[in-house]
Amino acid sequence: MNATTWRSPGDWTDGVRAEWIKVRTAPGMLWLLPVTMIMTVALSVAAIATTADCVSGCAVDPAKVSLTGVDLGQAIVAVFAVLAIGAEYSTGMIGVTLAAIPRRSTVLAAKAAVVIGLVAATATPAVLASLLVGRLILPDRGYSAAHGYAVMSLQDGPTLRAAVGSILHLLLVTGLSLGVATAVRDSATAIGIVLGLLYLFPIIIGSVSDATWRRHLEQIAPMTAGLRHPEHRAPEKCADRRLGRTGRPGHLGHLCAGNRRSSASPTGRVNGGWMGI
């Protein structure tokens, strides 16, 4: 036996390398990533630009406004993830892939690692750029210390949680899309299912009158988590403990008094969504 190390067909590194080559050479696939970044930041800039000036009694969450683009970015990463695996089933390439790497678990894990890694590399600068735009523009619109708003900074716990939560949300949407595409094996159907879960499901929840059922539906809805991760309010604006979207008293009110910084749940949890079950 020579000194060359023998490698099995199902070797993890071979799988990752193969998936990277497929994503890199697939027509139009990689273009979806810069489109995700551009559209996420563009929608955030539009939301910031159309936010009313803060004169008095403002109830706007600067971080949430700055991360509005995530609502659109999640749809594009969902399409990217679905096409990453759905295209193989539609063209029959999945047979060649499984012939080269017989272990289906290795193929799926390698594909997930490549796709989620690429989305993470796209989502991180998109989220940070959106927050930077909000940090530069919103203080000039009156969302400053004069009205009880601290300048957004990643050194501020709530803002950091909003940024990390938004990135994690996009990664979870990516994983969900990969799972759905693997299950249905059809790109168009998978995209319809994922987009329905992201955008149609919240509408259905809004039509449910029973508070208990609504809360349970919110706990399993992926869109709920994405919308609530960014939420944090200026201390003076949450002192009235206004009701949260679940109908229960807002979980931020008890942190408002005597704290000049915007506050969030001390446990970092959200009321509903993937992170609040």
Secondary structure, 3 states (H helix, E strand, C coil): CCCCCCCCCCCHHHHHHHHHHHHHHCCCCCCHHHHHHHHHHHHHHHHHHCCCCCCCCCCCCHHHHHCCCHHHHHHHHHHHHHHHHHHHHHHCHHHHHHHHCCCHHHHHHHHHHHHHHHHHHHHHHHHHHHHHHHHHHHHHHCCCHHHCCCCCCCCCHHHHHHHHHHHHHHHHHHHHHHHHHHHHCCHHHHHHHHHHHHHHHHHHHHCCCCHHHHHHHHHHCHHHHHHHCCCCECHHHCCCCCECCCCCECCCHHHCCCCCCCECCCCCCCCCCHHHC
